[in-house]
Amino acid sequence: MGEQEADQVTSEETQAEQASAQPENSTAQVEADTAQAEATPSEPAAADAPPADAAPADATAEPAPKKTRARKQSTAKKTRTVELTLTVTGTAEGEWQAELMHAGKRVVQGLPVPAAAVSKAAAELHQDISEAIEEVLSAAREQHEAKLAELEAEVERVRKALLELEG
């Protein structure tokens, strides 16, 4: 017989003796304790252990203060954001300018930008941006084509007038 089994048998005998000495009401408690001791054979039952429902001697003592844990430092890199504001403005005639601000300070102001560069940059950024800018550029193209047609018509009138004077 192993040491744990011997302790269990001794515990059961002690509980049986206590059960015969106590009144009928506590017999159920002893039987429950015996069943519990049989259910957990890996834990030896101590014969001199106080009952489970008995209060510990230092129940009035304050609990030990909780230890505060130091906060662990994150190993993730902190992402540093840089705020740059690029403003591109255009006129109906198709003249474009750029303005760049960094941390509230103007870095570049009134820088002329070709319309082709604006169109290419917009296409690289997003389709919605590209479509909106292409509408503005198309309107500017149409306006320039109309102006070109007017100028060509005027040039033709001036040539005719010049030919009449020479003739």
Legacy VTK file of the C-alpha trace (Angstrom):
# vtk DataFile Version 3.0
C-alpha trace
ASCII
DATASET POLYDATA
POINTS 167 float
0.000 0.000 0.000
1.371 3.403 -0.954
1.864 6.290 1.399
-1.027 8.272 -0.136
-3.383 5.339 0.146
-2.387 4.804 3.783
-3.092 8.477 4.538
-6.436 8.179 2.784
-7.436 5.067 4.726
-6.354 6.713 7.989
-8.364 9.806 7.073
-11.424 7.698 6.265
-11.121 5.825 9.582
-10.804 9.111 11.485
-13.835 10.517 9.701
-15.806 7.340 10.419
-14.953 7.598 14.127
-16.000 11.256 14.164
-19.243 10.372 12.405
-20.187 7.866 15.077
-19.450 10.415 17.809
-21.497 13.222 16.151
-25.274 13.418 15.896
-27.211 12.328 12.789
-27.156 15.792 11.141
-23.407 15.805 10.639
-23.326 12.266 9.222
-24.174 13.619 5.764
-21.265 16.055 6.030
-18.829 13.294 6.960
-20.082 11.128 4.101
-19.588 14.065 1.733
-16.067 14.570 3.075
-15.353 10.856 2.613
-16.677 10.950 -0.956
-14.509 13.983 -1.647
-11.437 12.247 -0.231
-12.100 9.221 -2.461
-12.633 11.424 -5.516
-9.212 13.095 -5.091
-6.752 10.317 -4.246
-3.758 12.331 -5.458
-4.148 14.782 -2.570
-3.510 13.204 0.838
-6.131 14.168 3.395
-4.688 15.454 6.631
-6.430 14.147 9.735
-5.701 17.296 11.684
-6.796 19.752 8.939
-9.642 22.093 9.946
-12.986 21.651 8.212
-13.424 23.483 4.918
-16.065 25.824 6.290
-13.953 26.891 9.298
-12.660 30.471 9.123
-8.886 30.924 9.025
-7.247 32.289 12.148
-6.082 35.497 10.469
-9.357 36.308 8.678
-9.447 39.777 10.259
-5.967 40.629 8.922
-5.871 42.873 5.858
-4.938 41.197 2.594
-1.433 41.793 1.319
-1.179 44.816 -0.995
-1.170 43.913 -4.677
2.108 44.248 -6.450
2.038 46.761 -9.248
3.564 45.554 -12.467
5.881 47.766 -14.409
4.472 48.573 -17.826
6.341 46.854 -20.627
7.785 49.054 -23.319
6.389 48.404 -26.766
8.771 46.874 -29.258
6.782 48.278 -32.175
8.234 51.244 -33.957
6.288 54.400 -33.415
5.092 55.746 -36.717
5.983 59.363 -37.166
3.560 61.115 -39.427
4.559 64.051 -41.553
1.854 66.450 -42.594
2.405 68.034 -45.961
-0.335 69.949 -47.715
-0.055 70.276 -51.476
-2.582 72.589 -53.051
-2.851 72.613 -56.818
-5.012 75.346 -58.315
-5.950 75.859 -61.912
-7.681 78.502 -63.974
-10.220 78.025 -66.720
-7.473 78.918 -69.193
-5.461 75.878 -68.064
-2.802 77.616 -65.997
-1.866 75.571 -62.942
0.005 76.544 -59.782
1.202 74.549 -56.771
1.557 75.544 -53.131
3.215 73.356 -50.494
2.862 73.746 -46.719
4.791 71.843 -44.053
3.972 72.170 -40.349
1.960 75.323 -40.976
4.756 77.053 -42.917
4.647 77.756 -46.632
7.488 75.986 -48.360
6.491 76.777 -51.959
3.958 79.312 -53.226
2.750 80.106 -56.747
4.948 77.560 -58.506
3.766 77.145 -62.132
2.951 73.542 -62.998
2.264 72.174 -66.513
-1.236 70.798 -67.078
0.229 67.490 -68.322
2.059 67.037 -64.995
-1.157 67.729 -63.066
-3.012 65.175 -65.191
-0.279 62.547 -64.744
-0.087 63.086 -60.964
-3.869 62.853 -60.637
-3.891 59.581 -62.585
-1.261 58.170 -60.210
-3.172 59.183 -57.075
-6.690 57.859 -57.630
-9.212 57.349 -60.412
-11.790 59.675 -58.809
-9.218 62.475 -58.549
-8.099 61.848 -62.110
-11.653 62.018 -63.461
-12.372 65.325 -61.698
-9.158 66.919 -62.941
-9.655 65.570 -66.465
-13.065 67.297 -66.565
-11.399 70.614 -65.716
-8.633 70.002 -68.253
-11.175 69.070 -70.949
-13.076 72.299 -70.335
-9.801 74.243 -70.592
-8.900 72.415 -73.839
-12.278 73.259 -75.337
-11.863 76.896 -74.353
-8.371 77.022 -75.894
-9.577 75.324 -79.066
-12.383 77.898 -79.392
-9.893 80.730 -78.873
-7.545 79.155 -81.428
-10.391 78.939 -83.950
-11.179 82.635 -83.378
-7.538 83.608 -83.791
-7.170 81.494 -86.931
-10.280 83.177 -88.386
-8.827 86.603 -87.544
-5.467 85.666 -89.069
-7.297 84.622 -92.239
-9.138 87.996 -92.362
-5.884 89.876 -91.855
-4.222 87.901 -94.712
-7.109 88.674 -97.038
-6.882 92.348 -96.082
-3.122 92.279 -96.746
-3.592 90.615 -100.143
-6.106 93.285 -101.157
-3.640 96.017 -100.229
-0.866 94.426 -102.276
-2.966 93.657 -105.273
LINES 1 168
167 0 1 2 3 4 5 6 7 8 9 10 11 12 13 14 15 16 17 18 19 20 21 22 23 24 25 26 27 28 29 30 31 32 33 34 35 36 37 38 39 40 41 42 43 44 45 46 47 48 49 50 51 52 53 54 55 56 57 58 59 60 61 62 63 64 65 66 67 68 69 70 71 72 73 74 75 76 77 78 79 80 81 82 83 84 85 86 87 88 89 90 91 92 93 94 95 96 97 98 99 100 101 102 103 104 105 106 107 108 109 110 111 112 113 114 115 116 117 118 119 120 121 122 123 124 125 126 127 128 129 130 131 132 133 134 135 136 137 138 139 140 141 142 143 144 145 146 147 148 149 150 151 152 153 154 155 156 157 158 159 160 161 162 163 164 165 166
